[in-house]
Amino acid sequence: MAPHVPRYLVPFHPKSVSHYFTDVLIIGGGIAGLRAALEVDPKLSALILSKEQIQESNSNYAQGGIAGVLDEDDRYEDHVSDTIIAGGSLCDREVVDLVVHEGPQCIRELIEWGTNFDRIDGRLALTREGGHGRDRIVHALGDSTGKEVIRSVVEMVRSLPNIQIWQNEFTQDLITHDGVCRGALASDEKHGRTLIWAKQTILASGGVGQIYRESTNPGVATGDGIAMALRAGAETRDMEFMQFHPTVLYIAGSSRSLISEAVRGEGGHLVDRNGYRFMTDYDPRGELAPRDIVSQAIVSQMEKTRHPNVYLTLKHLDADFVKRRFPGIYASCMKFGIDITIDRIPVRPGAHYMIGGISVDTDGQTSIPHLWAAGEVTSTGLHGANRLASNSLLEGLVYGKRTGRNASEKALAMPDRFEAINLQHPMAEPSEPLDLDDIRNSLKSLMWRNVGVRRDSHGLEDAVDTIEAWCRYVLPHQFDHPRGWELQNMLLVAQVMARAAYLRKESRGVHLRMDFPQTDDAHWNHHLPMRLSDLP
C-alpha cells in the first residue's frame, strides 16, 4: 500500500462502537445487490447497506433497458458476437457466454416478480441500441426501465423476513483480519459507527462517475466500493476504461440528464450546429455505432464546428410515438422549453459507466477470501474495453444472482460464531481544515480534461502528478462526515484510473490515446491489474 494511504478512513476501537452480526452482508442497493439478497438462503440473515435511499442508484436511473435473447429469431451466438465486437478484443469469451445464456432466465424472473416491461399486442416490445445487430432489449415505462425494475425487486426483497435494509448508511471500510474479509465498518447520523461482522460480504456499490465534471451518474457514485476494496488489498483491473455516454443533455443549469441510446435506436439523428448529419463520416453504422465511436465522433465534430455540443433531432419521427416511447426524456426537456418532437436536443458526452473495477472470477469471488462483488463495481471480463448498450443491468442481474448464491452456500457451511476481533485504528493527529469543495471541483475538472474521452501522455502525466499531490495531504486527514470520506475515495480511485490510463500506451475501446492512436494487440491485448501496492 502507498505510504500516504491509511488502511481505514476513520478511527475505531471495538470497545467503543456498536456491533452487529449477520450471515451475509451486501454493500449496495442497486440491481446487483438486491438480486444477490434474493439468493440468500431463508435460513440465513442478510443485511443490505444503502448509502442513501434504496432507490438512489445508477440502476434506478437506467433508461434504455436489458439486453437478452428473447425473440425466437435471435440467437445467443449473435448477442455474444455483438458483445465481443464492441469490447475491443478484451472480452472474456467464457464470461460473455455465461452472461448471455443466463440472462434471459433472469429477465423472466423479473417478470414473475411483477416487473412490467413494455409490450406490443401482448408480446415484449424489443428494441435495438448501438452495437446490437438485432432487436433484443426489453424496456419499461418507455425510457425508465431501471425505475420499474428496482421497484419490483425492492418489493420482493422487502417481502422476505430474513433480509434487512439499512438506508442512509455510509460504509467506510471493509474489515479484514489475517487476509480474510470479516465484514465492514459503517456509520449513520443516528447510531454512529457500527462494526458489522459477516460470514460473507458482497460488494455491489456501483460506479465512479462523480469523479468527472460531466457525468450521468447520481451523486452517490463516488467510487466508495472500489476505494475500500483497494485499501483492503484487493486487486482491481482495467481501471483505464471509463465509458462515456455520447448523448448527455447539455443545458446550463440542468443536471446532466442521460438521453438514452434508445433514442438513436428508434431513429434519432445526430447533427452538428449547422444541421449536418455527421456520424456516417466516422462509421458506416452511423448513429448505431458503439458508444466509444459515437462519443469520439461527437468530440471531433464539436472541435470542427467550434461548438460546445452537437444535437439530437427526432422531428422526422412521429410525434405521438416519440412522446409515448420517451415520456421521461420528453418531460425533462420540456422543463427547459425544448419540445423533442420538433426541437433539437443539445447533447455531448459524459462519464457514464465504469468498465474496470474489482477483479472477480465467474463466481463473483474477489482476490480476498469471503469477499464477493457484483455489478458496476467489478471487472468481470464481460465488457472488455467498451460495454455494449444495455449489457449493464444484464450483468448486474446475472452476477448478483451468482454471488448471492455462492456467498449463501459458503455462509451455510460456516458455524455460528459471534466474535468481535480486537481490531482498532487509532485517531490521527489533528490537521488544518480543508476546502473540500475546491479540491473536489478541481479533481472533477482535471479528470474531465486529462482523463476524458481523449487522452495523451502529457495530460495523463499531469493528472497522475496532481492527484498524487492531493492524495498526500488529503488521504491521511481524518474526517467525521461523508463529504470528506467521499472525497478521499474519489481521489484514491482517480489516482489508480489516471495511472492505468498512462500505462496503457495504445487506443482500445473507450480508451483513446491521441499519442498512440492504434490498437496494439502485440503488446496490450490483455487486462491491466493494479493494487495499491503498485502505486509509488
C-alpha positions as CSV (number, residue, x, y, z in Angstrom):
1,M,0.0,0.0,0.0
2,A,1.2,3.5,-0.8
3,P,2.6,5.1,2.4
4,H,0.1,8.0,2.3
5,V,-3.0,5.7,2.2
6,P,-4.2,4.8,5.7
7,R,-5.8,1.3,6.0
8,Y,-9.0,2.7,7.4
9,L,-10.8,6.1,6.9
10,V,-11.8,6.6,10.5
11,P,-10.6,5.7,13.9
12,F,-12.4,2.9,15.8
13,H,-12.0,0.6,18.8
14,P,-14.1,-2.5,19.3
15,K,-15.0,-1.4,22.9
16,S,-16.3,2.0,21.8
17,V,-18.6,1.2,18.9
18,S,-21.7,-0.9,18.3
19,H,-21.5,-4.4,16.9
20,Y,-23.9,-6.2,14.6
21,F,-23.7,-9.8,13.3
22,T,-25.2,-11.1,10.1
23,D,-24.6,-14.1,7.8
24,V,-24.3,-12.2,4.5
25,L,-23.6,-8.5,4.3
26,I,-24.4,-6.8,1.0
27,I,-23.0,-3.3,0.4
28,G,-25.1,-1.5,-2.2
29,G,-28.7,-1.4,-3.1
30,G,-28.7,-1.3,-6.9
31,I,-29.8,-4.2,-9.1
32,A,-26.7,-6.4,-8.3
33,G,-27.0,-6.0,-4.5
34,L,-30.8,-6.6,-4.5
35,R,-30.6,-9.6,-6.8
36,A,-27.8,-11.0,-4.6
37,A,-30.0,-10.7,-1.5
38,L,-32.8,-12.7,-3.1
39,E,-30.4,-15.7,-3.5
40,V,-29.6,-15.8,0.3
41,D,-31.0,-19.0,1.8
42,P,-34.0,-18.2,4.0
43,K,-32.3,-19.9,7.0
44,L,-29.6,-17.2,6.8
45,S,-29.8,-13.5,7.7
46,A,-28.8,-10.9,5.1
47,L,-28.2,-7.2,5.5
48,I,-28.2,-4.6,2.7
49,L,-26.4,-1.3,3.3
50,S,-27.6,1.6,1.1
51,K,-25.7,4.8,1.1
52,E,-28.8,6.8,0.6
53,Q,-32.4,5.8,0.0
54,I,-32.6,2.4,-1.6
55,Q,-33.9,3.8,-4.9
56,E,-30.8,6.1,-5.3
57,S,-28.5,4.1,-7.5
58,N,-27.3,4.0,-11.1
59,S,-29.6,1.1,-11.7
60,N,-32.7,3.2,-10.8
61,Y,-31.7,5.8,-13.4
62,A,-31.1,3.3,-16.2
63,Q,-33.2,4.3,-19.2
64,G,-32.5,2.0,-22.1
65,G,-33.3,-1.5,-20.9
66,I,-31.9,-5.0,-20.5
67,A,-30.4,-7.0,-23.4
68,G,-31.3,-10.6,-23.8
69,V,-32.0,-13.3,-26.4
70,L,-35.8,-13.4,-26.0
71,D,-37.0,-13.4,-29.6
72,E,-37.3,-16.7,-31.5
73,D,-35.4,-15.2,-34.4
74,D,-32.5,-14.1,-32.2
75,R,-29.5,-16.3,-31.3
76,Y,-27.2,-16.5,-28.3
77,E,-24.3,-16.5,-30.7
78,D,-25.3,-13.2,-32.2
79,H,-25.6,-11.5,-28.8
80,V,-22.2,-13.0,-27.9
81,S,-20.7,-11.7,-31.1
82,D,-22.1,-8.2,-30.7
83,T,-20.7,-8.0,-27.2
84,I,-17.2,-9.2,-28.2
85,I,-17.0,-6.8,-31.2
86,A,-18.0,-3.8,-29.1
87,G,-15.5,-4.9,-26.4
88,G,-12.3,-4.3,-28.4
89,S,-10.9,-7.9,-28.2
90,L,-10.7,-7.7,-24.4
91,C,-13.9,-9.6,-23.5
92,D,-13.5,-12.9,-21.7
93,R,-15.4,-15.4,-24.0
94,E,-16.3,-17.7,-21.2
95,V,-17.9,-14.8,-19.2
96,V,-19.7,-13.5,-22.3
97,D,-21.2,-16.9,-23.0
98,L,-22.2,-17.3,-19.3
99,V,-24.0,-13.9,-19.0
100,V,-25.7,-14.1,-22.4
101,H,-27.0,-17.6,-21.7
102,E,-28.1,-17.0,-18.1
103,G,-29.6,-13.5,-18.8
104,P,-33.0,-14.5,-20.3
105,Q,-33.9,-16.5,-17.3
106,C,-33.0,-13.5,-15.1
107,I,-35.3,-11.3,-17.2
108,R,-38.1,-13.9,-16.9
109,E,-37.7,-13.9,-13.1
110,L,-38.2,-10.1,-13.1
111,I,-41.4,-10.6,-15.0
112,E,-42.5,-13.2,-12.4
113,W,-41.8,-10.7,-9.6
114,G,-44.0,-8.1,-11.2
115,T,-41.8,-6.1,-13.4
116,N,-44.0,-4.5,-16.1
117,F,-41.9,-4.4,-19.3
118,D,-43.4,-2.6,-22.2
119,R,-45.4,-4.8,-24.6
120,I,-47.0,-4.6,-28.0
121,D,-50.0,-6.8,-28.7
122,G,-49.1,-8.8,-25.6
123,R,-45.6,-9.5,-26.6
124,L,-42.5,-8.0,-25.1
125,A,-41.6,-4.8,-27.0
126,L,-38.0,-5.4,-28.1
127,T,-35.8,-2.5,-29.4
128,R,-32.3,-2.1,-30.7
129,E,-29.4,0.1,-29.5
130,G,-25.9,0.9,-30.8
131,G,-23.8,-2.2,-31.4
132,H,-26.6,-4.7,-31.4
133,G,-27.4,-6.5,-34.7
134,R,-31.0,-7.3,-33.6
135,D,-33.9,-6.0,-31.6
136,R,-33.2,-7.7,-28.2
137,I,-33.7,-5.1,-25.5
138,V,-36.6,-5.1,-23.1
139,H,-37.6,-1.8,-21.6
140,A,-40.2,-0.4,-19.2
141,L,-42.2,2.8,-18.8
142,G,-40.8,3.8,-22.2
143,D,-37.5,5.2,-21.0
144,S,-37.4,4.4,-17.3
145,T,-36.5,0.7,-17.2
146,G,-34.3,1.0,-14.1
147,K,-37.0,2.7,-12.1
148,E,-39.5,-0.1,-12.8
149,V,-37.0,-3.0,-12.3
150,I,-35.8,-1.5,-9.0
151,R,-39.4,-1.0,-7.8
152,S,-40.4,-4.6,-8.3
153,V,-37.1,-6.1,-6.9
154,V,-37.3,-3.9,-3.8
155,E,-40.8,-5.0,-3.2
156,M,-39.7,-8.6,-3.5
157,V,-36.7,-8.1,-1.1
158,R,-38.9,-6.3,1.5
159,S,-41.3,-9.3,1.5
160,L,-38.6,-11.6,2.8
161,P,-38.2,-11.7,6.6
162,N,-34.5,-12.7,6.6
163,I,-33.4,-9.6,4.7
164,Q,-32.9,-6.2,6.3
165,I,-32.2,-2.9,4.6
166,W,-30.3,-0.1,6.3
167,Q,-30.7,3.1,4.4
168,N,-28.6,6.3,4.6
169,E,-25.7,4.1,5.9
170,F,-22.2,5.1,4.8
171,T,-19.9,2.1,4.6
172,Q,-16.4,3.4,5.3
173,D,-14.3,0.3,5.0
174,L,-14.1,-3.5,4.7
175,I,-12.9,-5.2,7.9
176,T,-10.1,-7.7,7.2
177,H,-8.2,-10.0,9.5
178,D,-5.5,-12.5,8.5
179,G,-6.2,-11.7,4.9
180,V,-9.9,-12.6,5.1
181,C,-12.9,-10.2,4.9
182,R,-14.8,-10.3,8.1
183,G,-17.5,-7.6,7.4
184,A,-17.4,-3.8,7.3
185,L,-17.4,-0.6,9.3
186,A,-20.3,1.7,8.6
187,S,-22.0,4.7,10.2
188,D,-25.1,6.8,10.2
189,E,-26.2,10.0,11.9
190,K,-28.5,8.2,14.4
191,H,-26.3,5.3,15.6
192,G,-22.8,6.5,14.8
193,R,-20.2,3.8,13.9
194,T,-21.1,0.1,13.8
195,L,-18.8,-2.9,13.2
196,I,-20.8,-5.3,11.1
197,W,-19.4,-8.8,11.3
198,A,-20.4,-11.1,8.4
199,K,-19.6,-14.6,7.4
200,Q,-19.6,-13.5,3.8
201,T,-19.6,-10.0,2.3
202,I,-20.8,-8.9,-1.2
203,L,-19.7,-5.5,-2.7
204,A,-22.3,-4.1,-5.1
205,S,-21.7,-0.4,-4.5
206,G,-21.8,0.8,-8.1
207,G,-19.7,3.2,-10.2
208,V,-17.5,6.2,-10.0
209,G,-19.0,8.8,-12.4
210,Q,-18.9,11.6,-9.9
211,I,-15.1,11.8,-10.4
212,Y,-15.8,13.6,-13.7
213,R,-17.2,17.1,-14.2
214,E,-19.7,15.8,-16.8
215,S,-21.5,12.7,-15.7
216,T,-24.9,10.9,-16.0
217,N,-24.4,9.3,-12.6
218,P,-26.3,10.3,-9.4
219,G,-24.4,11.9,-6.6
220,V,-23.8,8.6,-4.7
221,A,-21.5,7.3,-7.5
222,T,-18.2,8.3,-5.8
223,G,-16.3,5.0,-6.1
224,D,-16.6,4.1,-2.5
225,G,-16.6,0.3,-3.1
226,I,-13.5,0.3,-5.3
227,A,-11.7,2.5,-2.8
228,M,-12.5,0.4,0.2
229,A,-11.5,-2.8,-1.7
230,L,-8.2,-1.2,-2.7
231,R,-7.5,-0.2,0.9
232,A,-8.2,-3.8,1.9
233,G,-5.7,-5.1,-0.6
234,A,-8.0,-6.3,-3.4
235,E,-6.9,-6.5,-7.0
236,T,-8.5,-4.2,-9.5
237,R,-8.1,-4.2,-13.3
238,D,-8.9,-2.3,-16.4
239,M,-9.3,0.9,-14.4
240,E,-8.4,3.0,-17.5
241,F,-11.7,2.0,-19.2
242,M,-14.4,4.6,-18.3
243,Q,-17.3,4.6,-20.8
244,F,-18.6,8.0,-21.8
245,H,-22.2,8.1,-22.9
246,P,-22.3,10.0,-26.2
247,T,-25.6,11.8,-25.6
248,V,-26.0,13.7,-22.3
249,L,-28.3,16.7,-22.1
250,Y,-26.2,19.8,-22.1
251,I,-28.0,22.8,-20.8
252,A,-26.6,25.4,-18.4
253,G,-28.3,24.9,-15.0
254,S,-29.7,21.5,-15.7
255,S,-28.4,18.2,-14.2
256,R,-26.5,16.2,-16.9
257,S,-29.5,14.0,-17.8
258,L,-29.0,11.0,-19.9
259,I,-30.6,10.9,-23.4
260,S,-31.0,7.2,-23.9
261,E,-29.2,5.2,-26.5
262,A,-32.7,4.0,-27.5
263,V,-33.4,7.5,-28.9
264,R,-30.9,6.7,-31.7
265,G,-32.1,3.1,-31.8
266,E,-35.5,4.3,-32.7
267,G,-34.2,6.5,-35.5
268,G,-32.9,9.7,-33.9
269,H,-30.3,11.6,-35.9
270,L,-27.1,13.3,-34.6
271,V,-26.5,16.7,-36.3
272,D,-23.9,19.5,-35.7
273,R,-24.7,23.2,-35.2
274,N,-25.2,23.5,-39.0
275,G,-27.7,20.7,-39.2
276,Y,-25.2,18.4,-40.8
277,R,-25.8,14.7,-40.0
278,F,-22.1,13.7,-39.4
279,M,-22.0,10.2,-38.0
280,T,-21.5,8.4,-41.3
281,D,-18.3,10.4,-41.8
282,Y,-16.9,8.4,-38.9
283,D,-18.5,5.0,-39.1
284,P,-20.8,3.2,-41.7
285,R,-23.2,2.3,-38.9
286,G,-23.9,5.9,-38.3
287,E,-25.8,6.7,-35.1
288,L,-25.9,2.9,-34.3
289,A,-22.2,2.6,-33.9
290,P,-20.9,1.5,-30.4
291,R,-20.7,4.2,-27.8
292,D,-17.0,4.7,-27.9
293,I,-17.1,5.5,-31.6
294,V,-20.1,7.9,-31.2
295,S,-18.5,9.7,-28.3
296,Q,-15.2,10.2,-30.1
297,A,-17.0,11.4,-33.3
298,I,-19.1,13.9,-31.3
299,V,-15.9,15.4,-29.7
300,S,-14.3,15.6,-33.1
301,Q,-17.3,17.3,-34.6
302,M,-17.5,19.8,-31.7
303,E,-13.9,20.7,-32.5
304,K,-14.6,21.1,-36.2
305,T,-17.6,23.4,-35.7
306,R,-16.1,25.2,-32.6
307,H,-19.3,24.5,-30.7
308,P,-19.7,23.1,-27.1
309,N,-22.2,20.4,-28.2
310,V,-24.0,18.7,-31.0
311,Y,-27.7,17.9,-31.3
312,L,-30.1,15.0,-31.4
313,T,-33.1,15.5,-33.7
314,L,-36.3,13.5,-33.7
315,K,-38.5,15.8,-35.7
316,H,-38.6,13.4,-38.6
317,L,-40.3,10.8,-36.4
318,D,-44.0,10.6,-35.5
319,A,-44.6,13.0,-32.6
320,D,-47.1,10.7,-30.7
321,F,-44.7,7.8,-30.9
322,V,-41.8,10.0,-29.5
323,K,-43.9,11.1,-26.6
324,R,-45.1,7.6,-25.9
325,R,-41.7,5.9,-26.2
326,F,-39.7,8.5,-24.3
327,P,-42.0,10.1,-21.8
328,G,-39.3,10.8,-19.2
329,I,-36.9,12.5,-21.7
330,Y,-39.8,14.5,-23.1
331,A,-40.8,15.8,-19.7
332,S,-37.1,16.6,-18.7
333,C,-36.5,18.6,-21.8
334,M,-39.8,20.4,-21.6
335,K,-38.7,21.9,-18.3
336,F,-36.2,23.9,-20.3
337,G,-38.6,24.7,-23.1
338,I,-37.4,22.0,-25.5
339,D,-40.1,20.0,-27.2
340,I,-38.2,17.0,-28.5
341,T,-40.8,16.3,-31.2
342,I,-39.8,19.5,-33.0
343,D,-36.7,21.0,-31.3
344,R,-33.1,19.8,-31.4
345,I,-31.7,18.4,-28.1
346,P,-28.3,19.8,-27.2
347,V,-26.0,16.8,-26.2
348,R,-22.4,16.0,-25.6
349,P,-20.6,13.0,-24.0
350,G,-20.5,12.4,-20.2
351,A,-18.9,9.8,-17.9
352,H,-21.4,7.0,-17.7
353,Y,-20.2,3.6,-16.8
354,M,-17.0,2.2,-15.1
355,I,-16.0,-0.8,-17.1
356,G,-13.0,-1.6,-14.9
357,G,-13.2,-2.4,-11.2
358,I,-12.5,-5.1,-8.7
359,S,-11.3,-8.3,-10.3
360,V,-13.7,-11.2,-9.9
361,D,-13.9,-14.7,-11.3
362,T,-17.0,-16.3,-12.8
363,D,-18.4,-17.0,-9.3
364,G,-18.0,-13.3,-8.3
365,Q,-15.1,-14.1,-5.9
366,T,-12.6,-11.3,-5.4
367,S,-8.9,-11.8,-4.6
368,I,-9.8,-11.5,-0.8
369,P,-11.4,-14.7,0.7
370,H,-15.0,-14.2,1.9
371,L,-15.4,-11.1,-0.3
372,W,-17.5,-11.2,-3.4
373,A,-18.5,-8.4,-5.8
374,A,-21.1,-7.8,-8.5
375,G,-22.3,-5.1,-10.8
376,E,-20.5,-1.9,-11.9
377,V,-18.0,-2.1,-9.1
378,T,-16.4,-5.1,-10.7
379,S,-14.3,-6.1,-13.7
380,T,-15.8,-9.4,-14.8
381,G,-14.4,-9.6,-18.4
382,L,-17.9,-9.2,-19.9
383,H,-17.4,-5.7,-21.3
384,G,-13.8,-5.8,-22.4
385,A,-12.7,-2.3,-23.4
386,N,-16.2,-1.0,-24.2
387,R,-19.6,-2.0,-22.8
388,L,-22.3,-2.9,-25.3
389,A,-25.5,-1.0,-24.7
390,S,-27.9,-2.5,-22.1
391,N,-25.5,-5.2,-21.0
392,S,-25.0,-3.5,-17.6
393,L,-28.3,-4.3,-15.9
394,L,-27.9,-7.8,-17.5
395,E,-24.5,-8.2,-15.8
396,G,-25.9,-6.9,-12.5
397,L,-28.7,-9.5,-12.6
398,V,-26.5,-12.5,-13.6
399,Y,-23.6,-11.7,-11.3
400,G,-25.9,-10.6,-8.5
401,K,-27.6,-13.9,-8.6
402,R,-24.3,-15.9,-8.8
403,T,-22.6,-14.0,-6.0
404,G,-25.7,-14.2,-3.8
405,R,-26.0,-18.0,-4.3
406,N,-22.3,-18.6,-3.8
407,A,-21.9,-16.4,-0.7
408,S,-25.0,-18.1,0.7
409,E,-23.6,-21.6,0.2
410,K,-20.3,-20.6,1.9
411,A,-22.1,-19.0,4.8
412,L,-24.3,-22.0,5.3
413,A,-21.2,-24.2,5.7
414,M,-19.8,-21.9,8.4
415,P,-20.7,-22.3,12.1
416,D,-22.4,-19.5,14.0
417,R,-19.7,-17.8,16.0
418,F,-20.4,-14.3,17.3
419,E,-16.9,-13.0,17.8
420,A,-15.7,-9.4,17.7
421,I,-12.0,-9.4,16.8
422,N,-9.8,-7.0,18.6
423,L,-9.1,-4.7,15.7
424,Q,-8.6,-1.0,16.1
425,H,-7.5,2.1,14.2
426,P,-6.2,5.0,16.3
427,M,-7.1,8.6,15.9
428,A,-4.7,10.7,13.8
429,E,-3.2,14.0,14.8
430,P,-5.4,17.0,14.2
431,S,-4.7,18.8,10.9
432,E,-5.7,22.1,9.2
433,P,-9.2,22.2,7.8
434,L,-9.5,21.8,4.0
435,D,-11.8,23.4,1.4
436,L,-13.3,20.1,0.3
437,D,-15.5,21.6,-2.4
438,D,-12.5,23.3,-4.0
439,I,-10.5,20.0,-4.1
440,R,-13.5,18.1,-5.4
441,N,-14.3,20.5,-8.2
442,S,-10.6,20.7,-9.1
443,L,-10.4,16.9,-9.3
444,K,-13.6,16.6,-11.4
445,S,-12.3,19.2,-13.9
446,L,-8.9,17.6,-14.1
447,M,-10.3,14.2,-14.8
448,W,-12.6,15.5,-17.5
449,R,-9.8,17.5,-19.1
450,N,-7.0,15.0,-18.9
451,V,-8.5,11.5,-18.4
452,G,-11.6,12.1,-20.5
453,V,-12.7,11.0,-24.0
454,R,-9.3,11.9,-25.4
455,R,-6.0,11.3,-23.6
456,D,-2.3,11.8,-24.2
457,S,0.9,11.3,-22.3
458,H,1.4,14.9,-21.2
459,G,-2.1,15.2,-19.8
460,L,-2.1,11.9,-18.1
461,E,1.3,12.6,-16.5
462,D,-0.1,15.9,-15.2
463,A,-3.1,14.1,-13.9
464,V,-1.1,11.5,-12.1
465,D,1.2,14.0,-10.5
466,T,-1.5,16.4,-9.5
467,I,-3.8,13.7,-8.0
468,E,-0.8,12.2,-6.2
469,A,0.0,15.6,-4.6
470,W,-3.6,16.0,-3.4
471,C,-3.6,12.4,-2.1
472,R,-0.6,13.1,0.1
473,Y,-2.3,15.6,2.2
474,V,-6.0,14.7,1.9
475,L,-5.9,10.9,2.4
476,P,-4.2,11.0,5.9
477,H,-6.7,13.5,7.1
478,Q,-9.5,12.1,9.3
479,F,-13.0,13.4,8.6
480,D,-16.2,12.8,10.5
481,H,-18.6,13.2,7.7
482,P,-19.5,11.6,4.3
483,R,-18.4,14.6,2.2
484,G,-14.8,14.1,3.4
485,W,-14.9,10.3,3.0
486,E,-16.3,10.6,-0.5
487,L,-13.5,12.9,-1.5
488,Q,-10.9,10.6,-0.1
489,N,-12.4,7.7,-2.1
490,M,-12.7,9.7,-5.2
491,L,-9.0,10.7,-5.0
492,L,-7.8,7.2,-4.5
493,V,-9.9,5.8,-7.4
494,A,-8.9,8.7,-9.7
495,Q,-5.2,8.1,-8.9
496,V,-5.5,4.4,-10.0
497,M,-7.5,5.3,-13.1
498,A,-5.1,8.0,-14.2
499,R,-2.1,5.8,-13.7
500,A,-3.7,2.9,-15.5
501,A,-4.6,5.2,-18.5
502,Y,-1.0,6.4,-18.6
503,L,0.4,2.8,-18.6
504,R,-1.8,1.6,-21.5
505,K,0.1,3.0,-24.4
506,E,-2.5,2.2,-27.2
507,S,-6.1,3.0,-28.1
508,R,-8.7,0.4,-27.5
509,G,-12.4,0.7,-26.9
510,V,-13.2,3.7,-24.7
511,H,-9.5,4.4,-24.1
512,L,-8.4,6.8,-26.8
513,R,-4.7,7.9,-26.7
514,M,-4.1,10.6,-29.2
515,D,-0.3,9.9,-29.0
516,F,-0.9,6.1,-29.5
517,P,-4.0,6.1,-31.8
518,Q,-3.7,2.5,-32.9
519,T,-4.7,-0.7,-31.2
520,D,-1.6,-2.7,-30.3
521,D,-2.5,-6.3,-29.9
522,A,1.1,-7.4,-29.9
523,H,1.7,-5.7,-26.5
524,W,-1.6,-4.7,-25.0
525,N,-4.2,-7.3,-25.8
526,H,-4.6,-8.2,-22.1
527,H,-6.0,-6.8,-18.8
528,L,-4.1,-4.4,-16.7
529,P,-4.3,-5.5,-13.0
530,M,-3.5,-3.0,-10.2
531,R,-3.3,-2.9,-6.5
532,L,-2.4,-0.1,-4.1
533,S,1.0,-1.8,-3.6
534,D,1.7,-0.9,-7.3
535,L,1.5,2.8,-6.5
536,P,4.7,4.7,-5.6
